[in-house]
Amino acid sequence: MPGPTGYGQFCPVAKASEILATRWTPLIMRELVSGSSGFNEIHRGVPLMSRALLSRRLQELVSAGVVMRDEHGAYRLTEAGTALGPIIISMGVWGQQWVESAAEGPDWDASVLMWDMRRRIDTTALPPGRTVLQFDYSDAPAEMRRWWLLIEDDDVDLCQSDPGFDVDLYVASTVRVMGRVWIGQRPLAPAIERGDIRVHGRVDLARSLPQWFMLSVIAEEARRQHAGLASG
């Protein structure tokens, strides 16, 4: 008889599913693959998950040999975990291309969107010194409507309260529009041209936005695959 979490089949798909097919685990892996390592940092990417369940799922991944804890208590991918990176990203690309209902569903979340965005800013494409970006989402709840990215050198901090510095660039949109652009379902430039995303502030930052605003790893991989198909 199979165990409480097993399928009772000696099959690679079954064995992989026993690790990856539990609720929340793919999202935890998404955070780890994206570079999160601290417990609180991982939890920011899965805010609806209880901290107790997150702790349990992380321990399960450690026991499975997918994740390890270093001497500072941070969670790191093992060789096996790193090998799962392309699989997790491919799941996202498949969802972007085939799960059409997601675009119109209720699951857009400004906090998750901004948490992912702050790690996909190419600081080398920004001018030296401090850069402050303000994002306003008209369709978000009042407490999640306004966000700031505070960028100094290679550090990018996400703020939900005004950091107290002059804003260099304002970006206004809706979570649904920005979210779809972020995952690659809509191109950025036409969204700006149509006014679905409104940008104002420093002209140099507005013009260079496509260079430093890198979009999600899902969008990047989908674009790479499309380019490969077109060249083939």
N, C-alpha and C positions, 0 to 999 in steps of 0.2 A: 504494500500500500504506500502511496506517496505521502510525504510529510505534509504539514499544514501549509507550506509555501511551495511545495514541489509539484511536478507534473507526473512523476513516476515514469519518465521516459529518458533513456540515455540517448539524447539527441542534442546536438549543439544549439539548435534553436530553443529547445525546451530549457536547457541549462542556462543560456544567456537570458532568457525571459525570467527565470527565477530570480535573477539579480536586477534586471532593468525594467521589468513590467509591473513593478509595484507602484502604487500611487505616489506621486511627487518625485520619485527617483530620477526620471529623465530630466526634470527641471533642476534638480540639485546638480546633476551632471552638467547641465548647460551652464550653470554658474561656475562650476569648477573648471570647465573647459574654457570659459571666458576669462579666467584669471582670478576669480574670487578664492580666498583661502581662509580668512577668519570666519568664525561662526556667525558673528553679527553681520559681516559682509555678505555671506551666503544668504542669511535670512532676509536681508534687504531685497534680494532678488525673488524671494518666494514669501512675500509678506502675509499671505493668507494661511500659511502653514504654521501650525503651532510649534513653538520652540522645542517642546518635548518630543514631538514626532520628528522634527528635523534632526535632533540629537540621535534618535533611534535609527533613522535612515542612514545617517553618516556612519554610525557604528556598524551597520549591516554592510556598508560599502567597504569599510576597513576590514571586516571579517572576510569579505569576499576577495580581498587582495586588489581591489580597484583603487582604493584610497589609502593613504597613510597619514599619520600625524608626525610632524617634525619636532625638533627639540623645543620649539617655541609654542607648540600646541596648534599650529596652523595645519590645515588639511591640504594635502598635496596629492596629485594624481600619481599613481605608480605607472610602470611601463604598460601594464594592462589597461589602466584607466586612460592613459594618453592615447592608446590605440583606439579607444572608443570615441575620441574627439570627432573624427570624420563621420562616424555613424550618427552622433547626436546632431551635428550640423546638417547631415543629409535628411534627418527626420524633419528639421525645420524647413528645409528647402521643399520637401514633399508637401508639408502642411501649407506653405506659402502658395504652392502651385495648384493644389487639389482640394483643399478644404475651403471652399468658397464661402460657406456660411459664416466663417470666422470674421470676415470683413464687416459684416453687418450685425454681428452679435454684440452682447453687452459686456464683453470681457476686456475692453480697452481700459488700461489703468495708467494714469499719468505718472504715478510713482515708479512703477516697473519700467515704463518707457524711459523716463529720465535717468533711472539708475543704469540702464543699459547704455544710454547715450553718453553718459559722462566717461565711459571707458573707451569710447570710439571717437575721441577728438584727437586729431593729429596735431599735437602741440608744436611740431617742427614747422608746420605751415602757418603758424600764427606769429605775429610780431613779438619781439622780446619784451619782457616785463609782464605786468598784470593785464589780463583780459577778462572782462566781466560780461557774461551773456545772460539775458533775461528771457524766459519763455513764459508766454501766457496762453492758457487753453480755455477757451470760452465755454466748452462743454463739460469741463471737469467740475466736481464739487468745489464749493468755495474754498475749503481748506487745502485743495490740491490744484488750484488754478494757476498759481504763480510760482516759478522756480528760477533759481540762478545757478549758473556754472561759473565758479571762480577758478581761473586758470593762472598759475604762476609757474614759469619754467615748464617742467614736465608734470607738475601736480595739477590734477583736476578735482575740485571739490564740488559736491552737489549740496546746495543750500535750499531749504524750504522757507527760510526767513531772509529778509534783505541783509546782505553781508555788509552794507554800509559804504560801498564804493560806487563811484560813477559807473553807469552801465555803458558799455561800448557798443553793444548791438542788441536790439530788441527783436524777438521772433514771436509772432502771434499767429495762432492757428486753432485747430481743434485736435483733441487726442486722436480721433478717428483718422483725420487727414494725415497728421504727422506720423501716426503709427503705421499707416499703410505705406507711406513714403519710406519710413525707417526699415521696414522688412522687405522693401523692394517691389511692392505691389503697384506703386505709382511712382513715376519719375519725379525727381525733385524740381528741375527747372520749369516744367509746365505748371506745376502746382504754385510756384512763385509767380509766374507770368499771369496766371488766372486770378491771383489774389487769394488763393486758398491758404497759402502761407505768406504772411506779410513780414517783411524784413526792413528795418530802418535803424539808422545809427551811423557808425563809421563806414564810409563808402568802401574803404579797402577791405574791411572784414566782410561786408556784404558781397563784394565781387569775388572774394576768394572762398566763400562758403563751401562750394563743391569740393575744394581741396582739403579743408580741415574738418569738414563734417562728413565722416567716412561711411555712414550708414552701418547697419548691423552686419555681423558676419554671415547671417543668412542671405541678406541682399548681395553681399560680396560674392558668396559662393554661387548663388543663382545666376548672377551676371557672368561669372567665369564659365559656368556650364553652358549658358546661352551662347557665349562667344566661341566656345569650343565646337558647339553644334554648327554655328554659322560658318566657321572656318573649315569644318569637315565637309 
